[in-house]
């Protein structure tokens, strides 16, 4: 945690190229290179320049799809890199390996350093908050940006209010009590100290700002060709629900580990009294978020493009996989246009040579779950494998030969560990292992009959030797 009085040095950041997302449909919205804007006055004279400033406010959104920038992807136990080659290790995985330090910490979001690739410096999130404040203060001045309708002005203000709330929420998750930056900071000031607020105060303030934004946001974007990725009411309500769930969780709700955490004036920064009403607030927020999302067409993803007449087993696997990999599918509340997933070669396991996927080592298969994660998937009976009273998982290394009935999971006549048999659909949808099926639309047969199986042993002729990798399938 940082000291109680925290110097926040932020300032006007000239609007920059807003990093584009993963799909071309939002290019017109995202591919904006603002002109050099020398003063705030010129930035808010015309609608065109003000919109560029708003897009720059969006540009501070964290890149959740990129393992180099999202610590949650590899800083825990779900994904591991090979232990014999540290050249591929990045900041988040070094945290998982116990290499975090206090002198120059990895993923130091407070200062904006050591977050990922490159020599990134600067207080990124705090700068983003300050830029949102500058935008709000100017857009609320009706003498500025006179060539804009009142409806659009209110909508843009709501978007910036959401972003301001979201950036505070992001920092709250990482640091607990944080300063609440309610207005912009003069970059010419020598030192600016802003006192941290108690967690409950932060939660209430952020929730209030999200409510304020949601009341003015549209239920959906008006034009998907130009506005996909911009904030809507379902997005704001979903983030509020996540915020209140976090506040109600044992981490922040009466956690005795923080009983002595107070500032220099003795103000308690974490409440040490458990409050069950926080769960009621979280429940209500979740209900509202679900209701609004469903009323605007959000539904659980289901694979329907069945031109190959696939088996029900493979369809179930595609329901699970494609819910995560299909762009803008109806299950997604917020498609993060400032992010992208660029780690396909890290995820995709090696398959047989002579296929369209033999790319001379391009399929690196470096991301792999450790065995303890693989064991957490349930049995085919829907219970933890150590609790299944029907299927015996006492000897996970016992070798078995797959039968014809296993063909949608494991290659028939393939010898593999008992661990790989009799598992739930999520296991086969997410975990690749030597001999497991790897169905994709480029299947040699076109269907899930006589399709690919992973060939990942060192002695075999696959592209690489890494096995047991997380599968990221080609989207159908």
Secondary structure, DSSP 8 states (H G I E B T S, - for coil): ---SEEE--------------S-GGGHHHH--------SHHHHTSSHHHHHHHHHHHHTTS--TT-TTT-HHHHSSSS-B--TT-GGG--HHHHHHTT---SSS-TTBTTTTBSSSSS---S-HHHHHHHHHHHHHHHHT-TTS-TTS-HHHHHHHHHHHHHHHHHHHHHHHHHHSS-B---S---TT-S--EEEB--HHHHHHHHHHHHHHHHTTS-SS-S-HHHHTTS--HHHHHHHHHHHHHHHHSTTTSS-GGGTT-B-TT--BSS--S--THHHHHHHHHHHHHHHHHHHTT---------TT---HHHHHHHHHHHHHHSTT-TT-S---TT-----HHHH-----TTSTT--TT------B--HHHHHHS-BTTSS-TTT-SSS--S-TT-EEE--GGGTTTB-TT-EEEGGGSSB-HHHHHHB--TTBB---TT-TTSSSSS--B----TTS-SS-S--S-B------
